[in-house]
Amino acid sequence: MAELRLSMVFFFLFIFYYINLSTVESSMARARHFKHPDTKAFIEVSCQTTLYPALCIKCLSRYANSNVRNEQQLAQVALTVSLYKARSTRLYMLKVAKELESIKSKECPALRDCLQQIDDSINQLSHSNRELRRFDLKAGMIDDLFWHIDNVDTWISAALTDASNCVDEFPGHRMSKMKATIKGKVMNVAQLTSNALALFHRYAARYRSATNKKP
């Protein structure tokens, strides 16, 4: 009877150990699946092709554990980051514009012009973001792929121009704290958009190169 009980104890210990080991192995497998240390290196190398690599790495490194595995996905993330920053900057500018209008400040016209350009930039970034999401390169090269690439290129470039023009609304170094804050936020949008454009060019270049090599 004692031997039977001892056998039962060992049996249940074995079952417990097996289940626990399976759970640990399963957790490790999930960790390996969701963490991609090579993604961080991929982001860092890709960002070296931009005008603002430090900003690029800082903003995109938070996606190192996501499924950003190729140039298209990285360009998509960069566009999303730029669009988010442009929208948050617009909200801040709307708040400031309302305050300035309440006191009838002479700075209102310049702020309104800048706000219109940011609106245009948001519109262009939204178009390019949606267009890039339509690409289905896994199904093969579509006939009008380069037409879509040119569309995205044009829209991102226009968004960059709008943001840069907005920065130009605040010339000089001596300015109020409010102007300096707005200029800094808009300049950040312009830099992020510039980086997104560079990453998109990196993505599109391989398809243009492949086409040029065809006999």
Secondary structure as a PSIPRED ss2 file (coil, helix, strand):
# PSIPRED VFORMAT (PSIPRED V4.0)

   1 M C   1.000  0.000  0.000
   2 A H   0.000  1.000  0.000
   3 E H   0.000  1.000  0.000
   4 L H   0.000  1.000  0.000
   5 R H   0.000  1.000  0.000
   6 L H   0.000  1.000  0.000
   7 S H   0.000  1.000  0.000
   8 M H   0.000  1.000  0.000
   9 V H   0.000  1.000  0.000
  10 F H   0.000  1.000  0.000
  11 F H   0.000  1.000  0.000
  12 F H   0.000  1.000  0.000
  13 L H   0.000  1.000  0.000
  14 F H   0.000  1.000  0.000
  15 I H   0.000  1.000  0.000
  16 F H   0.000  1.000  0.000
  17 Y H   0.000  1.000  0.000
  18 Y H   0.000  1.000  0.000
  19 I H   0.000  1.000  0.000
  20 N H   0.000  1.000  0.000
  21 L H   0.000  1.000  0.000
  22 S H   0.000  1.000  0.000
  23 T H   0.000  1.000  0.000
  24 V H   0.000  1.000  0.000
  25 E H   0.000  1.000  0.000
  26 S H   0.000  1.000  0.000
  27 S H   0.000  1.000  0.000
  28 M H   0.000  1.000  0.000
  29 A H   0.000  1.000  0.000
  30 R H   0.000  1.000  0.000
  31 A H   0.000  1.000  0.000
  32 R H   0.000  1.000  0.000
  33 H H   0.000  1.000  0.000
  34 F H   0.000  1.000  0.000
  35 K C   1.000  0.000  0.000
  36 H C   1.000  0.000  0.000
  37 P H   0.000  1.000  0.000
  38 D H   0.000  1.000  0.000
  39 T H   0.000  1.000  0.000
  40 K H   0.000  1.000  0.000
  41 A H   0.000  1.000  0.000
  42 F H   0.000  1.000  0.000
  43 I H   0.000  1.000  0.000
  44 E H   0.000  1.000  0.000
  45 V H   0.000  1.000  0.000
  46 S H   0.000  1.000  0.000
  47 C H   0.000  1.000  0.000
  48 Q C   1.000  0.000  0.000
  49 T C   1.000  0.000  0.000
  50 T C   1.000  0.000  0.000
  51 L C   1.000  0.000  0.000
  52 Y C   1.000  0.000  0.000
  53 P H   0.000  1.000  0.000
  54 A H   0.000  1.000  0.000
  55 L H   0.000  1.000  0.000
  56 C H   0.000  1.000  0.000
  57 I H   0.000  1.000  0.000
  58 K H   0.000  1.000  0.000
  59 C H   0.000  1.000  0.000
  60 L H   0.000  1.000  0.000
  61 S H   0.000  1.000  0.000
  62 R H   0.000  1.000  0.000
  63 Y H   0.000  1.000  0.000
  64 A C   1.000  0.000  0.000
  65 N C   1.000  0.000  0.000
  66 S C   1.000  0.000  0.000
  67 N C   1.000  0.000  0.000
  68 V C   1.000  0.000  0.000
  69 R C   1.000  0.000  0.000
  70 N C   1.000  0.000  0.000
  71 E H   0.000  1.000  0.000
  72 Q H   0.000  1.000  0.000
  73 Q H   0.000  1.000  0.000
  74 L H   0.000  1.000  0.000
  75 A H   0.000  1.000  0.000
  76 Q H   0.000  1.000  0.000
  77 V H   0.000  1.000  0.000
  78 A H   0.000  1.000  0.000
  79 L H   0.000  1.000  0.000
  80 T H   0.000  1.000  0.000
  81 V H   0.000  1.000  0.000
  82 S H   0.000  1.000  0.000
  83 L H   0.000  1.000  0.000
  84 Y H   0.000  1.000  0.000
  85 K H   0.000  1.000  0.000
  86 A H   0.000  1.000  0.000
  87 R H   0.000  1.000  0.000
  88 S H   0.000  1.000  0.000
  89 T H   0.000  1.000  0.000
  90 R H   0.000  1.000  0.000
  91 L H   0.000  1.000  0.000
  92 Y H   0.000  1.000  0.000
  93 M H   0.000  1.000  0.000
  94 L H   0.000  1.000  0.000
  95 K H   0.000  1.000  0.000
  96 V H   0.000  1.000  0.000
  97 A H   0.000  1.000  0.000
  98 K H   0.000  1.000  0.000
  99 E H   0.000  1.000  0.000
 100 L H   0.000  1.000  0.000
 101 E H   0.000  1.000  0.000
 102 S H   0.000  1.000  0.000
 103 I C   1.000  0.000  0.000
 104 K C   1.000  0.000  0.000
 105 S C   1.000  0.000  0.000
 106 K C   1.000  0.000  0.000
 107 E C   1.000  0.000  0.000
 108 C H   0.000  1.000  0.000
 109 P H   0.000  1.000  0.000
 110 A H   0.000  1.000  0.000
 111 L H   0.000  1.000  0.000
 112 R H   0.000  1.000  0.000
 113 D H   0.000  1.000  0.000
 114 C H   0.000  1.000  0.000
 115 L H   0.000  1.000  0.000
 116 Q H   0.000  1.000  0.000
 117 Q H   0.000  1.000  0.000
 118 I H   0.000  1.000  0.000
 119 D H   0.000  1.000  0.000
 120 D H   0.000  1.000  0.000
 121 S H   0.000  1.000  0.000
 122 I H   0.000  1.000  0.000
 123 N H   0.000  1.000  0.000
 124 Q H   0.000  1.000  0.000
 125 L H   0.000  1.000  0.000
 126 S H   0.000  1.000  0.000
 127 H H   0.000  1.000  0.000
 128 S H   0.000  1.000  0.000
 129 N H   0.000  1.000  0.000
 130 R H   0.000  1.000  0.000
 131 E H   0.000  1.000  0.000
 132 L H   0.000  1.000  0.000
 133 R H   0.000  1.000  0.000
 134 R C   1.000  0.000  0.000
 135 F C   1.000  0.000  0.000
 136 D C   1.000  0.000  0.000
 137 L H   0.000  1.000  0.000
 138 K H   0.000  1.000  0.000
 139 A H   0.000  1.000  0.000
 140 G C   1.000  0.000  0.000
 141 M C   1.000  0.000  0.000
 142 I C   1.000  0.000  0.000
 143 D C   1.000  0.000  0.000
 144 D C   1.000  0.000  0.000
 145 L H   0.000  1.000  0.000
 146 F H   0.000  1.000  0.000
 147 W H   0.000  1.000  0.000
 148 H H   0.000  1.000  0.000
 149 I H   0.000  1.000  0.000
 150 D H   0.000  1.000  0.000
 151 N H   0.000  1.000  0.000
 152 V H   0.000  1.000  0.000
 153 D H   0.000  1.000  0.000
 154 T H   0.000  1.000  0.000
 155 W H   0.000  1.000  0.000
 156 I H   0.000  1.000  0.000
 157 S H   0.000  1.000  0.000
 158 A H   0.000  1.000  0.000
 159 A H   0.000  1.000  0.000
 160 L H   0.000  1.000  0.000
 161 T H   0.000  1.000  0.000
 162 D H   0.000  1.000  0.000
 163 A H   0.000  1.000  0.000
 164 S H   0.000  1.000  0.000
 165 N H   0.000  1.000  0.000
 166 C H   0.000  1.000  0.000
 167 V H   0.000  1.000  0.000
 168 D H   0.000  1.000  0.000
 169 E C   1.000  0.000  0.000
 170 F C   1.000  0.000  0.000
 171 P C   1.000  0.000  0.000
 172 G C   1.000  0.000  0.000
 173 H C   1.000  0.000  0.000
 174 R C   1.000  0.000  0.000
 175 M C   1.000  0.000  0.000
 176 S C   1.000  0.000  0.000
 177 K H   0.000  1.000  0.000
 178 M H   0.000  1.000  0.000
 179 K H   0.000  1.000  0.000
 180 A H   0.000  1.000  0.000
 181 T H   0.000  1.000  0.000
 182 I H   0.000  1.000  0.000
 183 K H   0.000  1.000  0.000
 184 G H   0.000  1.000  0.000
 185 K H   0.000  1.000  0.000
 186 V H   0.000  1.000  0.000
 187 M H   0.000  1.000  0.000
 188 N H   0.000  1.000  0.000
 189 V H   0.000  1.000  0.000
 190 A H   0.000  1.000  0.000
 191 Q H   0.000  1.000  0.000
 192 L H   0.000  1.000  0.000
 193 T H   0.000  1.000  0.000
 194 S H   0.000  1.000  0.000
 195 N H   0.000  1.000  0.000
 196 A H   0.000  1.000  0.000
 197 L H   0.000  1.000  0.000
 198 A H   0.000  1.000  0.000
 199 L H   0.000  1.000  0.000
 200 F H   0.000  1.000  0.000
 201 H H   0.000  1.000  0.000
 202 R H   0.000  1.000  0.000
 203 Y H   0.000  1.000  0.000
 204 A H   0.000  1.000  0.000
 205 A H   0.000  1.000  0.000
 206 R H   0.000  1.000  0.000
 207 Y H   0.000  1.000  0.000
 208 R H   0.000  1.000  0.000
 209 S H   0.000  1.000  0.000
 210 A H   0.000  1.000  0.000
 211 T H   0.000  1.000  0.000
 212 N H   0.000  1.000  0.000
 213 K C   1.000  0.000  0.000
 214 K C   1.000  0.000  0.000
 215 P C   1.000  0.000  0.000
